Amino acid sequence: RAARLNLANSMAELGHTDEALQEYERLLDLAPKDQATRRSRALLLLRLGKAEEAERELSVLSDFGDRCEERDRVLALRAMARLMRGSATAEGAVRDAAEAYSLRMKPAHERLRQRALLAAGNAAEVQLERPDQIELLPQNGEKLRIDLRNTIRALDALMRKGVVHPYPGSLT
């Protein structure tokens, strides 16, 4: 099975995505709880822009709970899939990114959490104190620019209402 997984991963890297997906499916038919195969398939689905399918795959892995290998990575990938799907799943992305960070305090997980907060419109919780942090956020581009503009407007309103202290709010 390990050799077949390596072959499927190689096919995916070479751009033979349909064949790779078929091999992942065959491997999962043999061993439905094969976490490495599920992670590989989810990664390929994300690369192909099939966020909903990837999220389903990653949710199966997440359901293994403490038995989930590389749980922080699985949660971070599911947060990415949820961000790709749009604002309807952004709150789920915030939860996944926060849990991934709590499991393994990596800067990438914190950047993902900040990006999810932006997408979810949680302006009061966003903490981006240096402009160079913005270019490191995942899923940048026009969608990020829109989320940043919305956050600026929301922070402005929250500071005027006194909900957010002006100093931290202005740093962000």
N, C-alpha and C positions, 0 to 999 in steps of 0.2 A: 504494500500500500504506500509506503514511503517513497518508493521509486516512482510509482504512478503519480503521486502528488508532485514530486519534483518535475516530472514530465509535463504535467498540467500547468504548473507554474512557469515552466520554460515556454510552453506554447503561448501562454498569456503574454509573457514578455516579448515574444516574437510577433505579437499581433494576431495570433490565431485564436481569437477570443471565443468563437463559437465552439471550436474543438475543446478548448480549455474548460468552458462551462459544461460541456457534455461529460468530460472526464470527471470534473468535480461531482456532477450528479451521480455518475456511476459509483464513485468512491463513497458518496453519502448513502447510496442504496445498500452498500456493503456494511457500512458502519455509520449509522445516523448521528452518533455522538462524537464523531471525529472533529475535534475542535480546530485543528490545524487546517483541515480542508474547508471547514465553514469560514474561517478567517480569510483564507486565500480567495474563496469565492466572493465573499463580501468586499474585499479589496478590489477585485476585478470589477464587480458590479458598480462600485463607487467610481472607478476610473471611467467606466462606460456611461456614467451619468444616470444610472438606474438606482436612484437614492431610495426609493420605496422598497425595492427588492433587497437592497443592501441592509436597510434598517430591519427588515424582517429576519434576515440571516443573523444579524448582530443581536437581535432580541432573543433568538434561540440560544445563542451563546451566553448572553447575560442571564438568562433564566437558570443556568447551571449554578448561579450564586457563587459561593465560596470555592466551588470546584472549577470555576471558569479560569482557564489559564490566561495570563496576561489581561486580567479583568480591566485594569486601567486603560489599556490600549483598546479593548473592545468597546468600552464606554465612550472613549474619545472618538472612535470611528463612528459609533452610532450618533454621537452629537453632530459630527460632520454631516452624516446622512440626513439628520433632521434639519440642519441648517440649509442643506441643499434643497430640501422639500419646501422651505418657505416659512412664513411667519406662523402658520397654523401649528407647526411642530417646534417652534423656537423655545417654548418653556420647557419642553422635554429635553431639548439640547442643553439648556442651562443646567438642569438637574444632572444630566449625564456628565457634562464637563466638570461640574463641581465635585461629583463623586469620584471621577477620574483623578482630579487634583488631590482630593483627600486621600486616595489610595497611594498615589505617587506624586509628590510635589515637584513636578517638572515645569519649567517655564512654558513649555509648549501647551501643557494642560491649562495653565493660567491664561495664556493668550486665547485659547479656545473658549474658556469661560467668559472672558471679556467680550469676545466676538459674539457669543451666544446672548449675553446680556444686551448688547447693542441690537441684535436682531429681534429680541423679545420686547424691546422698548423699556427695559428696566433702567432708566437713566440714573436713578438715585444710587444704584449699586455699581455703576461703571466707574472704574478707576484707571484712567489712561493719563498719566502725569507727564509723559514725555512724547513729543511728536514722533520720534523714531519708533515707538512701540506700535504705532498704527500700521506702518508698512510691514510689520511682522505678523499681523493678524491673518488668520486663515480666511479663505474665501473673500479676497478683496476684489476690487473692481467697482463697477457702478452700484451694485447692491450695497457694498460697504459705504460708499459715499452717501447714499440715501439714508442708511441707518445712522451714520454720523451726523448728518444734518438734522434728522429727527431727534437724535439725542441732545444736540445742542439746543434746539428749541425747547425740548422738555426740561432740560437742566435749567435753562433760563427761567422758565415758568416756576419750577420748583424752588429756585433761589428767591424769586420775588415773593413767593408765598411763605418763605421761611422754612420749608420742609427740608431743604438741603442747605447746610451751612455754606455761605458764599465762598469761603476760602478753598475748601476741598472741591467744591463745585466748579470754581474758576480754574483750578489746576487741571481738572479733567477737560 
